[in-house]
Amino acid sequence: MEESHRRIERGATIVTAVQGGLAVILQMPRGNLETIYPRALAIIALQKKLDSSNYREALELCREHRISMNLLCDHNRTKFLEDSASFVSQVKKSWLKLGTVRLTNSDEDVTTTQYKMFYNNRTPTPQEDRTKVTAVCQKLCSVIQSLSSEEYIQTILTTFVKESPPCLEDTLTSIQYLRQMKGSKAADEATKYIVFLVDANTLFHVALGMYDFGLVVMIAQHSHKVNEIRNVVWSCWLTRFVCQWDPKEYLAFLSQLRTLDKPIQRFRIDDYLKRHSKTLKNLSEASQDHFSEALTYISRHKLHSVALDIFSEKSQPKEVLKLFSEPLVDGGQHCEAGISEQELRIMLTGVLRVLPGGNRELFEGLFWREAMASAHLAKQDKESIEKLCADMADELREDRRWNDAAELLHNYSEDVEGAVWSYCLGGNWEQATLAALSRGQEALVESVIKPALIDELERVSSGLGRDPNGQVSAHPQGKNRRKFERKKLSGMEGSQYEEEYLVTYFKKTF
């Protein structure tokens, strides 16, 4: 039934209307007189009081006639926000809290829905960046906080809770302040009130996420009393410490957390709350002994992009990059690493700036195409690109990715001989020949390709007459040359090529 309609007994007759009031006297068929208050008269009277900024009487009218208190702000929202200080000063403290609680958690404008018959010419309020309730609560909160009165503490907490989404951390921070400045009694009263407004499990988790065990215990204790009143049955097993309200359980849980170092303590809490990004951040601040656990956590929850940001300024980015690259190197399966194409492009564009020299070389080697794209997007000069190509080609050849090294040098560098030689090392003779001829370097066919091909033929022919079940050995000349190149690039500690590798490395780096 619409707000303007009211059911009455058939045959009732209007006797009179009270002048200047809202009452209408009816005579029923049996002869008795009854007084009613038609909703239309009440709404019209409310509109007049709101237009004259008489908020005290307007709120009284809403309470007396059960009119939605959303109409107080929806009647003229701009004016109401401007008059928020006057509204707070006129209305009783208890009524102010009541009016805030009864605001609906939605963007609904009751003048275009529930009471639209009283606002025929009303146009819907333009959509704002924040909801109606959030705008009203933030404005009222700022006005009340400027009064610096303890009597409004429950109203302040209500404004935090009613925002969309609720500002529960601000709510509990206010309770923390009360506990520190006003003592435990004021904090207990505030906690007891807020537990009636918000689900106890949610409050418990928020308090735990603030790493304040005293606040957690206080919420659990007061929630136990509220549960006895509400007879609430909790179902989530993760919150059994709160649901069962047995101090032996939740206190033991908190005591166990207190024994841990702060980074690990926060890691356990955030993992319990499934805040995986914060969990990894706290784990990265723990000792080196927990680094392997961090790598496992990254893989389990697919936090590769987050890990790259967290560990880029620490001493272990190389290990993280290896973990990051595993799903990408073979098949380019970046989705399996939990990384979107856009995130991948963003990270690759900035990786040359973020990572130090040695670790940057690793990343460039694994993602040389993306690194070259980033270099061109950054409009690097030709000399820088040539050096980048040479460095990445060395990394690729060290990983025995001959075709990648050849393609890199052929497409982005002037080192045609290096590209042809890399194709030959990978046994891709057709591409080696095509690369030499397409760049006008026919002489490389005679100087590089034919000798390499002869070495390969000799290696294969030398193994044809041997036991097919045995290992085919390489021709000494070709084998020794390739082995020599690999050893030079590996830089193995203690080898005879270590000094030459270090000299080459420092030249490229500095």
C-alpha positions as CSV (number, residue, x, y, z in Angstrom):
1,M,0.0,0.0,0.0
2,E,1.3,3.5,-0.8
3,E,2.3,5.9,1.9
4,S,-0.7,8.2,1.1
5,H,-3.3,5.5,1.6
6,R,-4.7,4.3,4.9
7,R,-7.2,1.5,5.6
8,I,-10.2,2.5,7.7
9,E,-13.6,1.0,8.5
10,R,-16.2,1.2,5.8
11,G,-18.8,3.9,6.5
12,A,-16.4,6.1,8.6
13,T,-17.1,9.8,8.3
14,I,-14.7,12.8,8.7
15,V,-15.9,15.0,11.4
16,T,-13.3,17.7,11.5
17,A,-9.6,18.4,11.2
18,V,-7.6,20.0,14.0
19,Q,-6.6,23.5,12.9
20,G,-2.8,23.9,12.7
21,G,-2.3,20.2,13.6
22,L,-2.1,16.9,11.9
23,A,-5.1,15.2,13.6
24,V,-8.3,14.2,11.7
25,I,-11.4,13.2,13.7
26,L,-13.4,10.3,12.3
27,Q,-16.8,9.0,13.4
28,M,-17.1,5.2,12.9
29,P,-20.4,3.5,11.9
30,R,-20.9,2.4,15.6
31,G,-20.8,6.0,16.6
32,N,-17.4,6.2,18.3
33,L,-14.9,8.9,17.5
34,E,-11.3,8.1,16.5
35,T,-8.3,10.4,15.9
36,I,-6.0,9.6,13.0
37,Y,-2.9,11.3,11.6
38,P,-2.9,11.1,7.8
39,R,0.5,10.5,6.3
40,A,0.0,13.2,3.8
41,L,-0.5,15.9,6.5
42,A,2.6,14.6,8.4
43,I,4.8,14.7,5.3
44,I,3.7,18.2,4.3
45,A,4.4,19.4,7.9
46,L,7.8,17.7,7.8
47,Q,8.7,19.4,4.5
48,K,7.9,22.8,6.0
49,K,10.1,22.1,9.0
50,L,13.0,20.9,6.9
51,D,12.7,24.0,4.6
52,S,12.9,26.2,7.7
53,S,15.9,24.1,9.1
54,N,13.8,23.1,12.2
55,Y,15.6,19.8,12.5
56,R,14.7,19.1,16.1
57,E,10.9,19.2,15.4
58,A,11.4,17.4,12.1
59,L,13.2,14.5,13.8
60,E,10.5,14.4,16.5
61,L,7.9,14.2,13.8
62,C,9.7,11.3,12.1
63,R,9.8,9.4,15.4
64,E,6.2,10.0,16.3
65,H,4.7,9.1,12.9
66,R,7.3,6.5,11.9
67,I,8.5,8.4,8.9
68,S,11.8,7.2,7.4
69,M,14.6,9.3,8.7
70,N,16.3,9.2,5.3
71,L,13.8,11.9,4.4
72,L,15.7,14.3,6.6
73,C,18.6,14.4,4.2
74,D,16.9,13.3,1.0
75,H,14.4,16.2,1.1
76,N,17.3,18.6,0.2
77,R,20.6,16.8,0.6
78,T,22.8,19.8,-0.3
79,K,21.1,22.0,2.3
80,F,21.2,19.2,4.9
81,L,25.0,18.8,4.5
82,E,25.4,22.6,4.8
83,D,23.3,22.7,7.9
84,S,25.0,19.7,9.5
85,A,26.4,21.8,12.4
86,S,22.9,23.2,13.1
87,F,21.4,19.7,12.9
88,V,23.9,18.4,15.5
89,S,23.3,21.4,17.9
90,Q,19.5,21.1,17.7
91,V,19.0,17.4,18.1
92,K,19.3,15.5,21.3
93,K,22.4,13.3,21.6
94,S,20.4,10.1,21.8
95,W,18.2,11.0,18.9
96,L,21.2,12.0,16.8
97,K,22.6,8.5,17.3
98,L,19.2,7.0,16.4
99,G,18.9,9.0,13.3
100,T,22.3,7.9,12.1
101,V,21.6,4.3,12.8
102,R,18.4,4.3,10.8
103,L,20.0,5.6,7.6
104,T,19.7,3.0,4.9
105,N,23.0,1.5,3.6
106,S,22.2,2.3,-0.1
107,D,22.0,5.1,-2.6
108,E,18.2,5.1,-2.5
109,D,16.6,8.5,-2.6
110,V,13.3,8.0,-0.7
111,T,11.8,11.1,-2.4
112,T,11.8,9.1,-5.7
113,T,10.8,5.8,-4.2
114,Q,8.9,5.4,-1.0
115,Y,7.6,9.0,-0.8
116,K,7.5,9.9,-4.5
117,M,3.8,10.7,-4.4
118,F,4.7,13.8,-2.2
119,Y,7.5,14.9,-4.6
120,N,5.9,14.8,-8.1
121,N,8.3,17.2,-9.7
122,R,11.4,15.7,-8.1
123,T,14.3,14.5,-10.3
124,P,16.7,11.8,-9.2
125,T,19.8,13.0,-7.4
126,P,22.9,12.8,-9.7
127,Q,25.1,9.8,-8.8
128,E,28.0,10.9,-6.7
129,D,31.5,9.4,-6.1
130,R,30.4,8.4,-2.6
131,T,27.0,7.0,-1.3
132,K,24.4,9.2,0.4
133,V,25.1,7.5,3.8
134,T,28.9,7.9,3.5
135,A,28.5,11.6,2.6
136,V,26.2,12.2,5.5
137,C,28.2,10.2,8.0
138,Q,31.5,11.8,7.1
139,K,30.0,15.3,7.4
140,L,28.3,14.6,10.8
141,C,31.5,12.9,12.1
142,S,33.7,15.9,11.2
143,V,31.2,18.3,12.9
144,I,30.9,16.1,16.1
145,Q,34.7,15.6,16.4
146,S,35.2,19.4,16.3
147,L,33.1,19.5,19.5
148,S,35.6,17.4,21.4
149,S,32.8,16.0,23.6
150,E,32.9,12.5,25.1
151,E,29.1,12.4,25.1
152,Y,29.1,11.9,21.3
153,I,31.5,9.0,21.2
154,Q,28.8,6.4,20.3
155,T,27.5,8.6,17.5
156,I,31.0,8.9,16.1
157,L,31.4,5.1,16.2
158,T,28.0,4.8,14.5
159,T,29.1,7.1,11.6
160,F,32.2,4.9,11.0
161,V,30.1,1.8,11.0
162,K,27.4,3.1,8.7
163,E,29.8,4.2,6.0
164,S,29.9,2.2,2.8
165,P,32.1,0.2,3.1
166,P,32.2,0.4,7.0
167,C,35.3,2.0,8.4
168,L,35.9,-0.7,11.0
169,E,39.6,0.1,11.5
170,D,38.7,3.7,12.3
171,T,36.1,2.5,14.7
172,L,38.5,0.3,16.6
173,T,41.2,3.0,16.5
174,S,38.8,5.2,18.3
175,I,38.3,2.5,20.9
176,Q,42.1,2.2,21.2
177,Y,42.3,5.9,21.9
178,L,39.6,5.7,24.5
179,R,41.4,2.9,26.2
180,Q,44.7,4.9,26.3
181,M,43.3,8.3,27.2
182,K,40.1,7.7,29.1
183,G,40.7,4.3,30.7
184,S,39.3,0.8,30.2
185,K,35.8,1.7,31.4
186,A,35.1,4.1,28.5
187,A,36.6,1.6,26.1
188,D,34.4,-1.2,27.5
189,E,31.3,0.8,27.0
190,A,32.2,1.7,23.5
191,T,33.1,-1.9,22.7
192,K,29.8,-3.1,24.2
193,Y,27.9,-0.7,22.0
194,I,29.7,-1.4,18.7
195,V,29.3,-5.2,19.1
196,F,25.6,-4.7,18.9
197,L,26.0,-2.9,15.5
198,V,28.6,-5.1,13.8
199,D,29.0,-8.8,13.4
200,A,31.4,-10.0,16.2
201,N,33.4,-12.2,13.9
202,T,34.1,-9.3,11.6
203,L,35.2,-7.1,14.5
204,F,37.4,-9.9,15.8
205,H,39.2,-10.3,12.5
206,V,39.7,-6.5,12.1
207,A,41.1,-6.2,15.6
208,L,43.4,-9.1,14.9
209,G,44.5,-7.5,11.7
210,M,45.5,-4.4,13.6
211,Y,47.8,-6.7,15.7
212,D,46.3,-5.4,19.0
213,F,45.8,-8.5,21.2
214,G,44.3,-6.5,24.0
215,L,41.6,-5.2,21.7
216,V,41.0,-8.7,20.4
217,V,40.4,-10.0,23.9
218,M,38.1,-7.1,24.8
219,I,35.9,-7.7,21.7
220,A,35.8,-11.4,22.4
221,Q,34.7,-10.9,26.0
222,H,32.0,-8.4,25.1
223,S,30.8,-10.5,22.2
224,H,30.3,-13.4,24.6
225,K,27.8,-11.3,26.6
226,V,26.0,-10.2,23.4
227,N,25.8,-13.8,22.2
228,E,24.0,-14.8,25.4
229,I,21.4,-12.2,24.6
230,R,21.2,-12.9,20.9
231,N,21.6,-16.6,21.1
232,V,23.7,-16.5,17.9
233,V,24.9,-19.7,16.3
234,W,28.2,-19.3,14.5
235,S,29.2,-21.6,11.7
236,C,32.6,-20.6,10.4
237,W,35.3,-22.9,11.8
238,L,38.0,-20.4,11.2
239,T,36.5,-18.2,13.9
240,R,36.1,-21.0,16.4
241,F,38.0,-18.9,19.0
242,V,35.3,-16.3,18.8
243,C,32.3,-18.5,18.2
244,Q,32.8,-20.9,21.1
245,W,33.9,-18.1,23.4
246,D,36.1,-20.4,25.4
247,P,39.0,-18.4,26.8
248,K,41.1,-21.6,26.9
249,E,41.0,-21.6,23.1
250,Y,41.2,-18.0,21.9
251,L,43.6,-17.0,24.7
252,A,45.9,-19.9,23.8
253,F,45.7,-18.9,20.2
254,L,46.8,-15.3,21.1
255,S,49.5,-16.5,23.5
256,Q,51.0,-18.6,20.8
257,L,51.2,-15.6,18.5
258,R,52.8,-13.5,21.2
259,T,55.8,-15.8,21.4
260,L,56.7,-15.2,17.8
261,D,59.0,-12.5,16.4
262,K,57.0,-9.5,15.1
263,P,57.4,-10.2,11.4
264,I,56.5,-13.9,11.8
265,Q,53.7,-13.0,14.2
266,R,52.2,-10.6,11.7
267,F,52.8,-13.2,8.9
268,R,50.8,-15.8,10.8
269,I,48.0,-13.3,11.5
270,D,47.7,-12.1,7.9
271,D,47.8,-15.7,6.6
272,Y,45.0,-16.6,9.0
273,L,43.0,-13.6,7.7
274,K,43.9,-14.5,4.0
275,R,45.5,-11.1,3.4
276,H,48.1,-12.7,1.1
277,S,49.9,-9.5,-0.1
278,K,50.4,-8.2,3.5
279,T,51.4,-11.7,4.5
280,L,54.2,-11.8,1.9
281,K,55.3,-8.3,2.9
282,N,55.7,-9.3,6.5
283,L,57.5,-12.5,5.6
284,S,60.0,-10.6,3.5
285,E,60.9,-8.6,6.6
286,A,61.7,-11.8,8.5
287,S,65.2,-13.3,8.8
288,Q,66.9,-15.1,5.8
289,D,65.9,-18.4,7.3
290,H,62.3,-17.8,6.2
291,F,63.2,-17.0,2.6
292,S,62.5,-20.5,1.3
293,E,59.1,-20.3,3.0
294,A,58.4,-17.0,1.1
295,L,59.2,-18.6,-2.2
296,T,56.8,-21.4,-1.4
297,Y,54.1,-18.9,-0.4
298,I,54.6,-17.0,-3.7
299,S,54.0,-20.1,-5.8
300,R,51.1,-21.3,-3.7
301,H,49.1,-18.1,-3.9
302,K,50.4,-16.8,-7.2
303,L,51.9,-13.6,-5.9
304,H,54.6,-13.3,-8.5
305,S,53.8,-9.7,-9.4
306,V,53.6,-8.7,-5.8
307,A,56.8,-10.5,-5.0
308,L,58.6,-8.7,-7.7
309,D,57.7,-5.3,-6.1
310,I,58.5,-6.5,-2.6
311,F,61.9,-8.2,-3.3
312,S,63.2,-5.8,-5.9
313,E,65.0,-3.7,-3.3
314,K,66.2,-6.6,-1.2
315,S,69.1,-9.0,-1.6
316,Q,67.2,-11.9,-3.1
317,P,65.5,-10.6,-6.3
318,K,67.4,-13.1,-8.5
319,E,65.7,-16.1,-6.8
320,V,62.3,-14.4,-7.0
321,L,62.9,-13.7,-10.7
322,K,63.7,-17.3,-11.3
323,L,60.5,-18.4,-9.6
324,F,58.7,-15.7,-11.6
325,S,60.0,-16.9,-14.9
326,E,59.4,-20.6,-14.6
327,P,55.9,-20.6,-16.1
328,L,56.9,-18.1,-18.7
329,V,60.2,-19.3,-20.2
330,D,59.0,-22.5,-21.8
331,G,55.6,-21.6,-23.1
332,G,54.9,-18.0,-22.1
333,Q,52.2,-19.1,-19.7
334,H,52.1,-15.8,-17.7
335,C,48.5,-16.5,-16.6
336,E,49.8,-19.5,-14.7
337,A,52.0,-17.2,-12.7
338,G,49.0,-15.1,-11.8
339,I,50.1,-12.2,-14.0
340,S,47.9,-10.5,-16.6
341,E,49.3,-9.3,-19.9
342,Q,48.9,-5.7,-18.8
343,E,50.8,-6.3,-15.5
344,L,53.5,-8.1,-17.4
345,R,54.0,-5.2,-19.9
346,I,54.1,-2.7,-17.0
347,M,56.7,-4.7,-15.1
348,L,58.8,-5.4,-18.2
349,T,58.8,-1.7,-19.1
350,G,60.2,-0.7,-15.7
351,V,62.5,-3.7,-15.0
352,L,65.6,-2.1,-16.4
353,R,65.3,0.8,-13.9
354,V,64.3,-1.3,-10.9
355,L,66.8,-4.1,-10.8
356,P,70.6,-3.8,-10.3
357,G,73.0,-4.9,-13.0
358,G,73.5,-8.7,-12.3
359,N,69.9,-9.4,-11.6
360,R,68.8,-7.3,-14.5
361,E,70.9,-9.4,-16.8
362,L,69.1,-12.5,-15.6
363,F,65.7,-10.9,-16.3
364,E,66.7,-9.6,-19.7
365,G,68.0,-13.0,-20.7
366,L,64.7,-14.7,-19.8
367,F,62.5,-12.0,-21.5
368,W,64.6,-10.6,-24.2
369,R,61.8,-9.8,-26.5
370,E,59.9,-7.8,-23.9
371,A,63.2,-6.2,-22.7
372,M,63.9,-5.0,-26.3
373,A,60.3,-3.7,-26.6
374,S,60.8,-1.8,-23.4
375,A,64.1,-0.3,-24.6
376,H,62.5,1.0,-27.8
377,L,59.5,2.4,-25.9
378,A,62.0,4.2,-23.7
379,K,63.6,5.6,-26.9
380,Q,67.1,4.4,-25.9
381,D,69.9,5.4,-28.3
382,K,71.5,2.9,-30.7
383,E,74.6,2.4,-28.6
384,S,72.6,1.5,-25.6
385,I,70.5,-1.0,-27.5
386,E,73.6,-2.6,-29.1
387,K,75.1,-3.1,-25.6
388,L,71.8,-4.5,-24.3
389,C,71.7,-6.9,-27.2
390,A,75.2,-8.1,-26.6
391,D,74.6,-8.6,-22.9
392,M,71.4,-10.5,-23.4
393,A,72.9,-12.6,-26.2
394,D,75.7,-13.7,-23.7
395,E,73.0,-14.7,-21.2
396,L,71.0,-16.6,-23.8
397,R,74.1,-18.5,-25.0
398,E,75.1,-19.3,-21.5
399,D,71.6,-20.9,-21.1
400,R,72.2,-22.8,-24.4
401,R,69.3,-20.8,-26.0
402,W,71.1,-20.6,-29.3
403,N,68.2,-19.7,-31.5
404,D,67.0,-17.0,-29.2
405,A,70.5,-15.4,-29.1
406,A,70.7,-15.6,-32.9
407,E,67.2,-14.1,-33.4
408,L,68.0,-11.3,-31.0
409,L,71.3,-10.3,-32.7
410,H,69.9,-10.7,-36.2
411,N,66.8,-8.5,-35.6
412,Y,68.1,-5.9,-33.2
413,S,71.9,-5.7,-33.6
414,E,74.6,-5.1,-36.2
415,D,76.4,-8.2,-35.0
416,V,75.6,-10.4,-38.0
417,E,78.5,-12.7,-37.4
418,G,77.4,-13.3,-33.8
419,A,73.9,-14.2,-35.1
420,V,75.2,-16.6,-37.7
421,W,77.5,-18.2,-35.2
422,S,74.7,-18.7,-32.7
423,Y,72.5,-20.3,-35.3
424,C,75.3,-22.6,-36.1
425,L,75.8,-23.6,-32.4
426,G,72.1,-24.5,-32.4
427,G,72.3,-26.5,-35.6
428,N,70.0,-24.2,-37.5
429,W,72.0,-24.1,-40.7
430,E,69.2,-22.8,-43.0
431,Q,68.6,-19.8,-40.7
432,A,72.3,-19.2,-40.4
433,T,72.7,-19.1,-44.2
434,L,69.6,-16.9,-44.6
435,A,70.8,-14.5,-41.9
436,A,74.2,-14.1,-43.6
437,L,72.7,-13.6,-47.1
438,S,69.9,-11.3,-46.1
439,R,72.4,-8.9,-44.5
440,G,74.7,-9.0,-47.4
441,Q,77.4,-11.0,-45.6
442,E,78.1,-13.8,-48.1
443,A,81.6,-14.1,-46.8
444,L,80.3,-15.5,-43.5
445,V,79.1,-18.6,-45.4
446,E,82.7,-19.5,-46.1
447,S,84.3,-18.2,-42.8
448,V,81.7,-19.4,-40.3
449,I,78.9,-21.6,-41.6
450,K,81.0,-24.1,-43.7
451,P,83.6,-24.7,-41.0
452,A,80.9,-25.2,-38.3
453,L,79.0,-27.5,-40.7
454,I,82.1,-29.6,-41.4
455,D,82.8,-29.9,-37.6
456,E,79.2,-31.1,-37.1
457,L,79.4,-33.7,-39.9
458,E,82.7,-35.0,-38.5
459,R,81.1,-35.3,-35.1
460,V,78.1,-37.2,-36.4
461,S,80.2,-39.5,-38.7
462,S,82.6,-40.3,-35.9
463,G,79.7,-41.7,-33.9
464,L,78.0,-43.8,-36.6
465,G,80.2,-46.8,-36.2
466,R,79.9,-46.9,-32.4
467,D,77.5,-48.8,-30.2
468,P,74.1,-47.3,-30.8
469,N,73.2,-47.9,-27.2
470,G,76.2,-45.9,-26.0
471,Q,76.7,-42.2,-25.8
472,V,77.7,-40.6,-29.1
473,S,80.8,-38.5,-28.6
474,A,81.6,-35.3,-30.3
475,H,84.4,-34.6,-32.7
476,P,87.3,-33.2,-30.5
477,Q,87.7,-30.0,-32.5
478,G,84.0,-28.9,-32.5
479,K,83.4,-30.3,-29.0
480,N,86.4,-28.6,-27.5
481,R,85.5,-25.2,-29.1
482,R,82.0,-25.3,-27.8
483,K,83.1,-26.5,-24.4
484,F,85.7,-23.7,-24.2
485,E,83.0,-21.1,-25.0
486,R,80.6,-22.5,-22.4
487,K,83.3,-22.5,-19.7
488,K,84.3,-18.9,-20.5
489,L,80.7,-17.8,-20.1
490,S,79.9,-19.8,-17.0
491,G,82.5,-18.1,-14.7
492,M,82.7,-21.1,-12.4
493,E,84.5,-20.3,-9.2
494,G,88.0,-21.9,-9.2
495,S,88.1,-22.6,-12.9
496,Q,90.9,-21.5,-15.2
497,Y,88.5,-19.1,-17.0
498,E,87.3,-17.4,-13.8
499,E,89.6,-14.4,-14.1
500,E,88.7,-13.8,-17.8
501,Y,85.0,-14.1,-17.0
502,L,85.3,-11.5,-14.1
503,V,87.2,-9.1,-16.3
504,T,84.5,-9.4,-19.1
505,Y,81.7,-9.1,-16.5
506,F,83.1,-5.9,-14.9
507,K,83.7,-4.3,-18.3
508,K,80.1,-4.9,-19.3
509,T,78.8,-3.7,-15.9
510,F,80.9,-0.6,-15.3
